[in-house]
Amino acid sequence: MRKVVITMVLLLVGASLALAQPDSLVILHTNDLHAHLMPYGPKDASGNWQWGGFARVAAVIGMTKMQSPNTLVLDAGDFSVGDFMFQKYLSIPQLSLMKAVGYDAVALGNHEFDLYPSTLMYMLDAAGFPDPELPLLCANLDLSGEPTLGFFVQPYTIRQYGNTKVGIVGLLTESANQISNPGPVVVLPALGEAQRWIDTLNAHGCDVVILLTHIGFEFDRLLAEMTSGADIIVGGHSHTLFTEAVEINGVKIVSAGEFGAHVGRTSIVVEGGDILEFSYAPITIDQSVPEVPEVAAQIQALVAGIEADPRFGPVYTEDLAEAAVEITKPRGSGFFQDTPMGNLIADAFRQTTGTDIAFQPQGFCSQTIYQGAVRGMDIFQAVPYGFDEVTGLGLKLVTFETDGMSLMAGLEFAVYNLPYSEDFILHGSNIAYAYNSSGVPGARVDYSSIRINGQPIDPAGSYTVTTSDAVVGFVGQIPGFNIANITMTEIPVYTVVKDHFVANSPVTAYSTGRLLDLAQMSDPIAGVRLLHDVVEQYAAIGLLSQGQNVTNWQADIWVVQKLLAHGNSSAANALLESFKTWVSRNVSRYVDPFAADRLVYLTSQLQEAIMPSTAAAKAEPPDLSAQIALEQNFPNPFNPTTDISFSLPTPAQVTLQVYNILGERVRTLADSQFGAGSHTVSWDSNDEAGNRVASGIYFYRLRAGETVKTKKMILLQ
């Protein structure tokens, strides 16, 4: 009997020690694979793509699982759309491979809905879903319009690793409602839905809660700030590559870039529901990583099927042209926000149709084309969106007519959502503009900066435009944007860009300042540094000639910086004025006309930015006019009513009036004595006669004593 008691005690002690043992868990994660089963990117001397490749990803997963039995493999969405693999096979073979190599959960991305829920369900059914071993996750869907999708998609899954219970919930960007085709499914706001699902997982006793998101890094940040109870966010959608985790509000955020060029590896040690240790690092997937032979063979069979299809041909094996430089997709970080890829595509559009201008949104530029030999796959991966059943290709060119006022509203809409989404930023051909990304949304574009064919935009003028059929759908949703004489062509975007490469090989494309972000003008010294970089870039790409002058002006720009640093703004302004004069006098001789226009514009903006710092440096008595504040109207854009707020340091006679873009007075909102303090006046979009005015850009002007302040606003009926 005593032996039995002792044995039971030892067993209980052993069980207690086992429960107390911490669990080690490895989380491997990918995101935004975009059908990239083959390697991609720059090529080696033998013509082989060097980055990514799903057979290499499979090897990393397999080796990790051998070394660490507690391995969780996740994907944060957008496994669809981006390569001929999707055009030929949809995502069916890719989903089958993800199951075969050991993925444990996959989140829905917006591109999974590009061909509507019906096609998504077809793909899932053909790939053997639903599968309890590989759940497809999305918690913020209203499926009342398509309840059948609920058979394939679940909000969360729970996995057990030793004593640790891990809950994983999927979240999708609500912008999918606009940028994809989920209808009749509705994507609900992720930030509004997340907390209840986190609470659900915690109620199930989960020790670790992972949010598997496809909402983009900026919204991941907000998600971490606004919720409680989550531990890790594994993110996608913004294609962000983290070299180390970002911690916000105790939540670790990680993301592995794009296209399978990296696999994120997050390691944690958990005990009693607490994460005792955390580490993260991306694993580079390149030629140093071996392939899983069976997976590589399956992918090569898929390639053979694509190249045997007469709609496509040898898109993976035949060199079509050469890129003389790297034609990059990502936006810059200085004044220049246009990209070589966006400029090239827009130019190819306009050269094909002969319209006044052409547009290509940033969100429709998928990836960089690298220096060297260019094949069909390289080109298609840069412009992969859309699906045509006949050609197997994607979006097609469309032309239409519009007016200057509509273009101004469209440009304002394009930069409205920065920094949360850059997808709508418009890269253009034969059009240039400037905006301030730190300005109030709806009032960011400097209309005086807009040039079409080198001339200021005419608000009442008529312009012809080329873009893709999907973009027409977007701009058609902008209230007040007029579209007339639409011509739908049968020319695929891929064909246009491919023909451009073949006709212009070796191809060059650069960022030239077609889009300028003035946000860094708030610091004049930083602005001067950027002006130096602009001069250097223009010289490098041949838009500035006569090297000695370039060298001299770069030296003078450094002098401007030193003058500002020592408070000598007047001398700095004088030197900048001299620079503008030289540029203006040497247009076409030493300075390309477009570059000259941008240089003069940027220099003038710098001079305006310097002047406030001059007043501050002099430390003169405060000017009461500087304390009179005129706020940006809210909401803006608006329909039909908006509020205009202003504040006064002392009582004053105030006149507040609204003008149209032609300078004609539309309405007097106030003309009386106001006391010191804050005041708000509303405008109901009516003129003096009580008639509703048309959609467009308006200015409101405040006169208080001798001070006059003006701001712009947009009415969208």
VMD Tcl script that draws the C-alpha trace (Angstrom):
set ca {
  {0.00 0.00 0.00}
  {2.84 2.38 0.89}
  {4.51 1.72 -2.46}
  {1.28 2.57 -4.24}
  {0.97 5.84 -2.34}
  {4.59 6.75 -3.06}
  {4.14 5.89 -6.74}
  {1.02 8.08 -6.95}
  {2.83 10.96 -5.28}
  {5.73 10.65 -7.69}
  {3.34 10.60 -10.64}
  {1.57 13.72 -9.39}
  {4.88 15.49 -8.83}
  {6.00 14.47 -12.31}
  {2.77 15.73 -13.84}
  {3.14 19.02 -11.97}
  {6.68 19.45 -13.23}
  {5.52 18.67 -16.77}
  {2.80 21.34 -16.52}
  {5.39 23.84 -15.34}
  {7.69 23.20 -18.31}
  {7.88 26.16 -20.73}
  {7.04 25.53 -24.40}
  {9.20 26.70 -27.27}
  {7.36 27.59 -30.47}
  {8.64 28.66 -33.91}
  {6.30 30.65 -36.15}
  {7.24 30.72 -39.84}
  {5.27 33.20 -41.90}
  {4.90 34.50 -45.44}
  {2.65 37.17 -46.94}
  {1.80 38.63 -50.33}
  {3.11 35.64 -52.28}
  {1.06 36.74 -55.31}
  {1.32 33.43 -57.19}
  {5.14 33.59 -57.24}
  {5.86 29.88 -57.34}
  {8.92 30.41 -59.53}
  {11.97 32.43 -58.40}
  {11.96 36.05 -59.59}
  {13.97 39.28 -59.42}
  {17.46 39.94 -60.80}
  {19.09 37.21 -62.83}
  {22.52 35.65 -62.41}
  {25.09 35.24 -65.18}
  {23.26 32.13 -66.41}
  {19.94 33.93 -66.63}
  {18.41 32.32 -63.53}
  {16.18 34.38 -61.24}
  {17.81 34.68 -57.85}
  {15.08 35.44 -55.30}
  {12.27 33.43 -53.82}
  {10.77 30.29 -55.30}
  {8.21 28.16 -53.50}
  {10.40 25.04 -53.70}
  {12.95 26.89 -51.54}
  {10.25 28.12 -49.15}
  {9.17 24.49 -48.81}
  {12.74 23.52 -47.92}
  {12.88 26.11 -45.11}
  {9.56 24.87 -43.74}
  {10.64 21.25 -43.89}
  {14.04 21.81 -42.27}
  {12.52 23.95 -39.51}
  {9.89 21.35 -38.68}
  {12.57 18.69 -38.45}
  {14.56 20.81 -35.99}
  {11.61 22.28 -34.06}
  {8.55 20.03 -33.80}
  {6.49 22.93 -32.39}
  {6.45 24.89 -35.64}
  {3.45 26.94 -36.77}
  {3.39 28.02 -40.45}
  {1.19 30.99 -41.41}
  {0.44 33.10 -44.48}
  {-1.01 36.62 -44.18}
  {-2.91 36.68 -47.47}
  {-2.75 37.70 -51.13}
  {-1.56 34.32 -52.33}
  {-3.50 35.03 -55.56}
  {-2.79 37.26 -58.61}
  {0.65 38.33 -59.73}
  {2.04 35.77 -62.19}
  {1.04 33.68 -65.20}
  {0.57 30.86 -62.68}
  {-2.67 32.52 -61.61}
  {-3.77 33.38 -65.16}
  {-3.44 29.73 -66.21}
  {-4.36 27.76 -63.09}
  {-5.91 30.29 -60.69}
  {-4.61 29.50 -57.17}
  {-5.52 25.82 -57.21}
  {-2.02 24.27 -57.48}
  {-0.56 26.85 -55.08}
  {-3.12 26.07 -52.39}
  {-2.47 22.35 -52.87}
  {1.26 22.95 -52.46}
  {0.69 25.05 -49.33}
  {-1.21 22.15 -47.82}
  {1.44 19.66 -48.89}
  {4.40 21.56 -47.39}
  {2.73 22.09 -44.01}
  {1.06 25.51 -43.73}
  {-1.21 25.66 -40.66}
  {-3.39 28.70 -41.42}
  {-3.86 31.19 -44.27}
  {-5.56 34.60 -44.08}
  {-7.70 35.98 -46.89}
  {-6.19 38.91 -48.79}
  {-8.03 41.43 -50.93}
  {-6.77 39.90 -54.18}
  {-8.43 36.61 -53.30}
  {-11.68 38.43 -54.15}
  {-10.52 39.93 -57.48}
  {-12.59 37.44 -59.48}
  {-15.52 37.59 -57.05}
  {-16.50 35.13 -54.27}
  {-17.77 32.62 -56.84}
  {-14.28 32.11 -58.29}
  {-12.71 32.04 -54.82}
  {-15.09 29.26 -53.79}
  {-14.38 27.39 -57.02}
  {-10.63 27.55 -56.34}
  {-11.03 26.41 -52.76}
  {-13.29 23.52 -53.68}
  {-10.92 22.38 -56.44}
  {-7.97 22.52 -54.01}
  {-9.74 20.34 -51.45}
  {-11.03 22.95 -49.01}
  {-12.30 23.22 -46.37}
  {-9.42 21.36 -44.78}
  {-9.15 21.17 -40.97}
  {-5.36 20.98 -41.32}
  {-5.22 24.27 -43.24}
  {-8.06 26.65 -42.33}
  {-8.69 29.78 -44.35}
  {-9.21 32.66 -41.90}
  {-11.11 35.95 -41.99}
  {-13.12 37.25 -39.03}
  {-14.44 40.56 -40.42}
  {-16.75 39.41 -43.20}
  {-20.48 39.97 -43.50}
  {-21.49 36.79 -45.32}
  {-25.23 37.41 -45.31}
  {-25.14 38.04 -49.06}
  {-23.07 34.90 -49.77}
  {-23.44 32.47 -46.84}
  {-21.90 29.60 -48.81}
  {-18.47 31.22 -48.41}
  {-18.80 30.52 -44.69}
  {-18.38 26.82 -45.53}
  {-14.81 27.57 -46.64}
  {-13.78 30.44 -44.35}
  {-13.69 30.58 -40.56}
  {-12.85 33.51 -38.26}
  {-10.16 31.81 -36.17}
  {-8.40 28.57 -35.35}
  {-6.80 27.24 -32.17}
  {-3.70 25.02 -32.05}
  {-2.13 23.22 -29.11}
  {1.65 22.99 -28.65}
  {2.58 21.18 -25.45}
  {0.87 23.10 -22.66}
  {0.41 26.20 -24.82}
  {-2.82 26.98 -26.61}
  {-2.37 29.34 -29.59}
  {-5.32 31.24 -31.07}
  {-5.07 32.75 -34.55}
  {-7.65 35.14 -36.00}
  {-7.67 36.49 -39.56}
  {-8.43 40.13 -40.46}
  {-8.80 41.70 -43.92}
  {-8.54 45.34 -45.04}
  {-11.96 46.92 -45.52}
  {-10.54 48.73 -48.56}
  {-11.12 45.41 -50.33}
  {-14.67 46.67 -50.81}
  {-13.28 49.33 -53.19}
  {-10.11 47.81 -54.60}
  {-11.38 44.27 -55.19}
  {-14.70 42.52 -55.84}
  {-15.98 40.85 -52.65}
  {-19.65 41.71 -53.29}
  {-22.16 40.52 -52.23}
  {-19.81 39.81 -49.32}
  {-19.00 42.94 -47.30}
  {-15.66 43.40 -45.54}
  {-16.30 44.99 -42.16}
  {-13.81 47.41 -40.53}
  {-10.98 45.32 -39.09}
  {-10.35 47.83 -36.30}
  {-13.99 47.59 -35.24}
  {-14.18 43.80 -35.28}
  {-10.83 42.78 -33.83}
  {-11.45 43.20 -30.11}
  {-14.41 40.81 -29.88}
  {-12.44 38.05 -31.59}
  {-9.43 38.64 -29.35}
  {-11.80 38.38 -26.37}
  {-13.24 35.18 -27.84}
  {-9.82 33.55 -28.08}
  {-8.93 34.62 -24.56}
  {-12.25 33.20 -23.35}
  {-11.21 29.89 -24.92}
  {-8.13 29.94 -22.69}
  {-5.58 30.77 -25.38}
  {-2.14 31.48 -23.97}
  {-0.95 33.24 -27.14}
  {-3.20 35.29 -29.44}
  {-1.94 35.95 -32.97}
  {-3.64 38.39 -35.31}
  {-3.00 37.20 -38.87}
  {-3.77 40.41 -40.73}
  {-3.98 41.65 -44.26}
  {-4.53 45.33 -43.49}
  {-1.08 46.94 -43.94}
  {1.50 48.13 -41.42}
  {-0.05 51.53 -40.65}
  {-3.30 49.83 -39.70}
  {-1.42 47.11 -37.82}
  {0.00 49.91 -35.70}
  {-3.47 51.26 -35.02}
  {-4.70 47.75 -34.26}
  {-2.01 47.31 -31.61}
  {-2.82 50.71 -30.10}
  {-6.59 50.24 -30.04}
  {-6.96 46.66 -28.78}
  {-5.87 44.66 -25.77}
  {-5.24 40.97 -25.24}
  {-3.30 40.17 -28.42}
  {0.36 39.15 -28.37}
  {1.63 39.08 -31.96}
  {0.51 40.59 -35.26}
  {1.70 38.73 -38.36}
  {0.95 41.24 -41.10}
  {0.54 41.56 -44.84}
  {-0.91 43.85 -47.55}
  {1.69 46.65 -47.37}
  {4.50 44.26 -48.46}
  {6.59 45.49 -45.52}
  {9.80 43.61 -44.76}
  {10.73 43.82 -41.09}
  {14.34 43.17 -40.13}
  {13.24 43.26 -36.49}
  {9.88 43.24 -34.75}
  {8.08 46.49 -33.96}
  {6.54 46.63 -30.50}
  {3.49 48.81 -29.85}
  {1.40 48.65 -26.69}
  {3.09 45.37 -25.78}
  {2.18 43.76 -29.12}
  {4.96 42.53 -31.42}
  {4.36 43.25 -35.14}
  {6.20 41.27 -37.84}
  {5.94 40.97 -41.62}
  {8.03 39.17 -44.24}
  {7.95 41.43 -47.29}
  {6.63 40.02 -50.55}
  {6.72 37.28 -53.18}
  {8.45 34.69 -50.99}
  {11.83 36.45 -51.08}
  {11.84 36.07 -47.28}
  {10.22 33.83 -44.72}
  {9.69 35.43 -41.34}
  {10.88 33.38 -38.37}
  {9.46 34.29 -34.97}
  {10.51 32.23 -31.95}
  {8.81 32.39 -28.57}
  {9.06 30.64 -25.22}
  {5.76 30.45 -23.33}
  {5.10 29.48 -19.74}
  {1.82 29.82 -17.91}
  {0.36 32.07 -20.60}
  {3.32 34.46 -20.53}
  {5.78 34.93 -23.38}
  {9.12 34.73 -21.60}
  {11.31 35.03 -24.69}
  {10.70 36.53 -28.13}
  {12.94 36.78 -31.18}
  {12.31 37.54 -34.83}
  {14.42 37.59 -37.97}
  {13.61 37.15 -41.67}
  {15.15 34.22 -43.54}
  {16.41 35.25 -46.98}
  {15.20 32.94 -49.74}
  {17.77 32.97 -52.51}
  {20.02 30.61 -54.45}
  {21.78 29.57 -51.25}
  {18.60 27.78 -50.14}
  {18.16 24.31 -51.70}
  {14.89 23.37 -53.37}
  {12.65 20.47 -52.39}
  {13.00 18.35 -55.58}
  {9.40 17.12 -55.61}
  {8.01 20.63 -55.26}
  {10.41 22.00 -57.90}
  {9.32 19.28 -60.33}
  {5.65 20.13 -59.84}
  {6.34 23.81 -60.47}
  {8.33 23.07 -63.62}
  {5.41 21.02 -64.90}
  {3.17 24.04 -64.35}
  {5.65 26.24 -66.25}
  {5.63 23.80 -69.16}
  {1.83 23.97 -69.28}
  {1.89 27.77 -69.42}
  {4.50 27.93 -72.17}
  {2.60 25.33 -74.21}
  {-0.46 27.60 -74.13}
  {-0.44 29.69 -77.34}
  {-1.93 32.65 -75.42}
  {1.31 32.94 -73.45}
  {4.24 31.20 -75.14}
  {7.80 31.12 -73.71}
  {7.22 33.78 -71.04}
  {9.64 32.17 -68.58}
  {12.44 31.21 -70.97}
  {12.70 33.75 -73.83}
  {14.49 37.10 -73.48}
  {12.42 39.87 -75.09}
  {14.39 43.02 -74.30}
  {16.91 44.56 -71.94}
  {16.46 46.95 -69.05}
  {19.42 49.34 -69.04}
  {18.64 50.37 -65.45}
  {16.57 49.01 -62.59}
  {12.99 50.21 -63.17}
  {11.76 50.43 -59.62}
  {8.26 50.32 -58.16}
  {8.70 51.75 -54.60}
  {8.15 55.48 -54.08}
  {11.03 57.68 -52.99}
  {11.54 59.36 -49.63}
  {12.38 62.92 -50.73}
  {10.64 65.46 -52.96}
  {10.28 63.01 -55.87}
  {7.38 60.61 -55.39}
  {6.91 59.43 -58.96}
  {8.48 56.06 -59.69}
  {10.36 54.83 -62.76}
  {7.85 51.99 -63.12}
  {4.81 54.26 -62.85}
  {6.29 56.73 -65.33}
  {7.19 54.01 -67.83}
  {3.72 52.45 -67.76}
  {1.95 55.81 -68.08}
  {4.21 56.82 -70.98}
  {3.55 53.50 -72.73}
  {-0.20 54.07 -72.33}
  {-0.12 57.57 -73.84}
  {2.21 56.60 -76.68}
  {-0.25 53.85 -77.63}
  {-3.37 56.03 -77.70}
  {-2.12 59.60 -78.28}
  {-4.22 61.18 -75.53}
  {-3.26 64.37 -73.70}
  {-2.30 62.53 -70.51}
  {-2.22 59.02 -69.03}
  {-2.45 57.69 -65.50}
  {-1.26 54.58 -63.67}
  {-2.01 54.28 -59.92}
  {0.74 53.14 -57.58}
  {-1.44 50.22 -56.50}
  {-1.50 48.86 -60.05}
  {2.32 48.75 -60.26}
  {3.13 45.38 -58.73}
  {6.90 45.12 -58.75}
  {10.27 46.28 -60.03}
  {11.79 45.17 -63.34}
  {15.47 44.54 -62.75}
  {18.45 45.55 -64.87}
  {19.44 43.02 -67.52}
  {17.51 40.65 -69.76}
  {13.74 41.00 -69.55}
  {11.26 38.19 -70.17}
  {7.51 38.05 -70.43}
  {7.21 36.94 -66.82}
  {9.16 40.00 -65.60}
  {6.81 42.32 -67.45}
  {3.60 40.58 -66.45}
  {4.61 40.54 -62.77}
  {4.87 44.35 -62.98}
  {1.28 44.69 -64.36}
  {-0.54 41.47 -63.40}
  {-4.02 42.66 -62.45}
  {-7.29 41.70 -64.10}
  {-8.39 38.57 -65.89}
  {-9.67 38.13 -69.43}
  {-10.94 34.65 -70.21}
  {-10.17 34.92 -73.93}
  {-6.58 36.18 -73.83}
  {-5.73 34.93 -70.36}
  {-4.24 38.36 -69.70}
  {-5.42 41.20 -67.50}
  {-6.62 44.81 -67.61}
  {-7.12 46.69 -70.87}
  {-6.63 50.29 -71.99}
  {-9.48 52.79 -71.85}
  {-9.61 56.38 -73.06}
  {-12.03 59.10 -72.01}
  {-12.50 62.86 -71.84}
  {-12.74 64.98 -68.72}
  {-12.26 68.56 -67.57}
  {-9.55 70.29 -65.57}
  {-11.72 70.65 -62.48}
  {-12.32 66.90 -62.41}
  {-8.59 66.21 -62.74}
  {-7.89 68.52 -59.80}
  {-10.45 66.68 -57.68}
  {-8.99 63.35 -58.83}
  {-5.47 64.34 -57.79}
  {-6.80 65.44 -54.40}
  {-8.53 62.10 -53.99}
  {-5.33 60.29 -54.99}
  {-3.35 61.63 -52.01}
  {-6.23 61.80 -49.53}
  {-5.45 58.53 -47.69}
  {-1.71 59.00 -47.14}
  {0.06 57.54 -45.19}
  {-2.46 54.73 -44.67}
  {-2.73 53.82 -48.34}
  {-0.56 54.81 -51.28}
  {-2.49 52.66 -53.77}
  {-4.42 55.60 -55.25}
  {-1.43 57.85 -55.93}
  {-1.49 58.63 -59.65}
  {1.65 58.38 -61.75}
  {1.19 60.34 -64.93}
  {2.45 60.94 -68.42}
  {2.47 64.55 -69.66}
  {1.09 65.70 -66.30}
  {2.93 66.79 -63.14}
  {1.74 68.03 -59.75}
  {2.82 68.70 -56.16}
  {1.12 67.96 -52.86}
  {1.86 68.09 -49.15}
  {1.35 64.69 -47.54}
  {1.36 66.27 -44.05}
  {-1.42 68.68 -45.00}
  {-5.10 68.32 -44.21}
  {-6.70 65.53 -46.28}
  {-8.76 67.10 -49.02}
  {-6.52 70.17 -49.25}
  {-3.10 68.72 -50.05}
  {-2.59 69.46 -53.74}
  {-1.01 72.75 -54.81}
  {-3.12 73.55 -57.86}
  {-0.60 76.12 -59.07}
  {1.88 73.25 -59.49}
  {-0.23 71.20 -61.92}
  {1.20 71.13 -65.43}
  {-0.26 69.42 -68.49}
  {2.03 69.45 -71.51}
  {4.15 71.97 -69.62}
  {1.27 74.44 -69.17}
  {-0.81 75.26 -66.08}
  {-4.00 73.23 -65.88}
  {-7.14 74.96 -67.15}
  {-9.99 74.15 -64.72}
  {-12.53 74.62 -67.50}
  {-10.42 72.94 -70.16}
  {-11.10 69.56 -71.75}
  {-8.48 66.79 -71.65}
  {-8.26 63.27 -73.07}
  {-6.99 60.55 -70.73}
  {-5.69 56.99 -71.04}
  {-5.72 54.52 -68.18}
  {-6.85 50.93 -67.54}
  {-10.45 49.77 -67.39}
  {-10.23 49.14 -63.62}
  {-9.05 52.70 -62.93}
  {-12.01 54.16 -64.81}
  {-14.20 52.32 -62.33}
  {-12.38 54.01 -59.45}
  {-12.44 57.56 -60.76}
  {-16.06 57.12 -61.70}
  {-16.80 56.77 -57.98}
  {-15.33 60.19 -57.16}
  {-18.30 62.54 -56.75}
  {-18.21 65.31 -59.30}
  {-15.61 63.63 -61.53}
  {-16.90 63.98 -65.08}
  {-16.21 61.24 -67.60}
  {-17.31 61.47 -71.23}
  {-16.70 59.63 -74.50}
  {-15.34 56.44 -72.95}
  {-13.63 54.15 -75.46}
  {-12.96 50.61 -74.27}
  {-10.08 49.13 -76.25}
  {-9.13 45.47 -76.55}
  {-5.46 46.23 -75.87}
  {-4.14 44.45 -72.75}
  {-1.95 46.49 -70.43}
  {0.62 43.67 -70.48}
  {0.84 43.86 -74.27}
  {1.30 47.64 -74.18}
  {4.18 47.45 -71.70}
  {5.75 44.45 -73.45}
  {5.66 46.23 -76.83}
  {7.21 49.32 -75.21}
  {10.12 47.22 -73.95}
  {10.65 45.52 -77.29}
  {10.52 48.81 -79.21}
  {12.81 50.75 -76.85}
  {15.35 48.17 -75.73}
  {17.62 48.81 -73.86}
  {14.96 50.54 -71.76}
  {15.53 53.35 -69.28}
  {13.04 54.99 -66.93}
  {13.62 57.37 -64.04}
  {11.93 59.31 -61.28}
  {11.89 62.88 -62.59}
  {9.68 64.88 -60.23}
  {6.33 64.41 -61.94}
  {5.00 63.98 -58.38}
  {6.46 66.22 -55.68}
  {5.80 65.91 -51.94}
  {6.33 69.23 -50.19}
  {6.01 67.83 -46.65}
  {9.71 68.24 -45.90}
  {9.58 71.96 -46.76}
  {8.54 72.57 -43.15}
  {12.23 72.22 -42.31}
  {13.99 74.57 -44.76}
  {17.44 73.11 -44.08}
  {16.19 69.60 -44.91}
  {14.50 71.08 -47.98}
  {17.78 72.60 -49.15}
  {19.50 69.21 -48.80}
  {16.77 67.67 -50.93}
  {17.18 70.40 -53.56}
  {20.86 69.46 -53.73}
  {19.81 65.84 -54.35}
  {17.39 66.94 -57.08}
  {20.16 68.81 -58.93}
  {22.39 65.76 -58.61}
  {19.66 63.44 -59.90}
  {18.82 65.66 -62.87}
  {22.50 65.80 -63.79}
  {22.81 62.02 -63.50}
  {19.91 61.32 -65.90}
  {20.86 64.01 -68.42}
  {18.27 66.69 -67.64}
  {21.02 69.10 -66.55}
  {24.17 69.52 -68.64}
  {27.47 71.47 -68.53}
  {29.00 69.74 -65.53}
  {30.90 72.74 -64.11}
  {27.70 74.74 -63.66}
  {26.08 71.77 -61.94}
  {29.05 71.45 -59.61}
  {28.99 75.16 -58.87}
  {25.30 75.19 -58.08}
  {25.59 72.16 -55.85}
  {28.29 74.01 -53.93}
  {26.08 77.11 -53.71}
  {23.20 75.01 -52.38}
  {25.46 73.81 -49.57}
  {26.26 77.47 -48.90}
  {22.50 78.15 -48.64}
  {22.26 75.40 -46.04}
  {25.09 76.93 -43.99}
  {23.55 80.39 -44.24}
  {20.25 79.06 -42.92}
  {21.98 77.19 -40.12}
  {23.53 80.51 -39.02}
  {20.24 82.41 -39.30}
  {21.21 84.40 -42.41}
  {17.96 83.81 -44.29}
  {18.17 86.93 -46.44}
  {21.45 85.87 -48.01}
  {20.12 82.31 -48.44}
  {17.06 83.64 -50.24}
  {19.20 85.83 -52.48}
  {21.36 82.89 -53.49}
  {18.29 80.77 -54.23}
  {16.89 83.61 -56.35}
  {20.14 83.67 -58.31}
  {19.81 79.92 -58.88}
  {16.26 80.35 -60.22}
  {17.43 83.08 -62.57}
  {20.20 80.89 -63.98}
  {17.80 77.99 -64.52}
  {15.23 80.21 -66.25}
  {17.84 81.73 -68.56}
  {19.24 78.36 -69.61}
  {16.07 76.40 -70.42}
  {16.73 74.06 -73.36}
  {20.37 75.16 -73.46}
  {21.63 73.46 -70.31}
  {18.36 72.53 -68.55}
  {15.55 70.35 -69.86}
  {12.30 72.41 -69.89}
  {10.47 70.02 -67.55}
  {13.41 69.92 -65.13}
  {13.63 73.73 -65.26}
  {9.95 74.06 -64.33}
  {10.36 71.70 -61.38}
  {13.57 73.36 -60.17}
  {12.05 76.85 -60.28}
  {8.92 75.62 -58.52}
  {10.83 73.81 -55.76}
  {13.18 76.74 -55.22}
  {10.22 79.13 -54.92}
  {8.58 76.82 -52.40}
  {11.81 76.74 -50.41}
  {11.97 80.51 -50.38}
  {8.43 80.68 -49.02}
  {9.33 78.13 -46.34}
  {12.39 80.14 -45.32}
  {10.53 83.42 -44.74}
  {8.69 82.37 -41.52}
  {11.99 81.22 -40.04}
  {13.41 84.68 -40.85}
  {10.79 86.38 -38.73}
  {11.39 83.95 -35.89}
  {15.13 84.50 -35.98}
  {14.74 88.27 -35.67}
  {12.71 87.80 -32.48}
  {10.60 90.85 -33.27}
  {7.53 91.68 -31.18}
  {4.73 89.23 -31.89}
  {2.49 90.06 -34.80}
  {-1.16 89.72 -33.80}
  {-2.02 88.63 -37.33}
  {0.03 85.48 -36.75}
  {-2.29 84.64 -33.86}
  {-5.38 84.87 -36.06}
  {-6.02 81.26 -37.05}
  {-8.15 80.09 -39.96}
  {-8.70 76.34 -39.75}
  {-9.27 73.89 -42.56}
  {-12.98 73.39 -43.11}
  {-14.47 70.11 -41.89}
  {-15.50 67.86 -43.44}
  {-13.49 68.33 -46.60}
  {-14.45 67.26 -49.24}
  {-18.05 67.90 -48.16}
  {-21.65 67.54 -49.28}
  {-23.63 69.70 -48.70}
  {-22.56 71.40 -45.45}
  {-19.17 72.19 -43.96}
  {-17.93 74.11 -40.91}
  {-15.27 76.84 -41.07}
  {-13.57 77.69 -37.78}
  {-11.34 80.64 -36.92}
  {-9.93 82.21 -33.76}
  {-9.07 85.79 -32.81}
  {-6.61 87.05 -30.15}
  {-8.64 90.28 -29.74}
  {-12.08 91.46 -30.88}
  {-12.17 92.37 -34.58}
  {-14.43 93.18 -37.52}
  {-14.56 89.91 -39.50}
  {-15.59 89.25 -43.08}
  {-15.74 85.60 -44.21}
  {-16.49 85.01 -47.89}
  {-16.51 82.10 -50.35}
  {-15.07 82.42 -53.87}
  {-15.05 80.06 -56.83}
  {-11.90 79.11 -58.69}
  {-12.40 82.03 -61.12}
  {-12.20 84.47 -58.23}
  {-15.91 85.31 -58.25}
  {-17.55 85.85 -54.88}
  {-20.14 83.15 -54.21}
  {-21.36 83.88 -50.70}
  {-20.65 86.14 -47.73}
  {-20.88 83.96 -44.62}
  {-20.06 86.64 -42.04}
  {-19.58 90.41 -41.93}
  {-19.74 91.65 -38.34}
  {-17.84 92.18 -35.12}
  {-16.52 89.04 -33.40}
  {-15.03 88.78 -29.91}
  {-11.74 87.19 -28.95}
  {-11.73 83.39 -29.00}
  {-12.83 80.59 -31.34}
  {-15.76 80.80 -33.73}
  {-17.39 78.48 -36.27}
  {-19.48 79.42 -39.31}
  {-21.25 76.90 -41.58}
  {-21.75 76.94 -45.33}
  {-24.62 74.99 -46.87}
  {-23.30 75.05 -50.48}
  {-25.78 77.75 -51.49}
  {-24.90 81.06 -53.16}
  {-26.23 84.48 -52.18}
  {-29.49 83.79 -54.07}
  {-30.05 80.52 -52.22}
  {-29.15 78.32 -55.20}
  {-27.01 75.21 -54.79}
  {-23.60 75.69 -56.39}
  {-21.88 73.08 -58.54}
  {-19.26 70.61 -57.42}
  {-15.76 71.96 -57.51}
  {-12.96 73.72 -55.70}
  {-13.80 76.85 -53.70}
  {-11.79 79.27 -51.59}
  {-12.84 80.84 -48.32}
  {-11.23 84.13 -47.29}
  {-11.15 85.59 -43.80}
  {-10.48 89.29 -43.29}
  {-9.98 90.27 -39.63}
  {-8.83 93.84 -39.26}
  {-5.86 94.18 -41.63}
  {-5.17 90.43 -41.75}
  {-6.35 88.27 -44.67}
  {-6.12 84.46 -44.70}
  {-7.37 82.09 -47.42}
  {-7.85 78.33 -47.69}
  {-9.40 76.02 -50.27}
  {-12.15 73.43 -49.97}
  {-13.81 70.87 -52.25}
  {-17.55 70.44 -52.72}
  {-18.51 67.04 -54.13}
  {-22.21 66.85 -54.95}
}
mol new
graphics top color blue
foreach p $ca { graphics top sphere $p radius 0.5 }
foreach p [lrange $ca 0 end-1] q [lrange $ca 1 end] { graphics top cylinder $p $q radius 0.2 }
display resetview
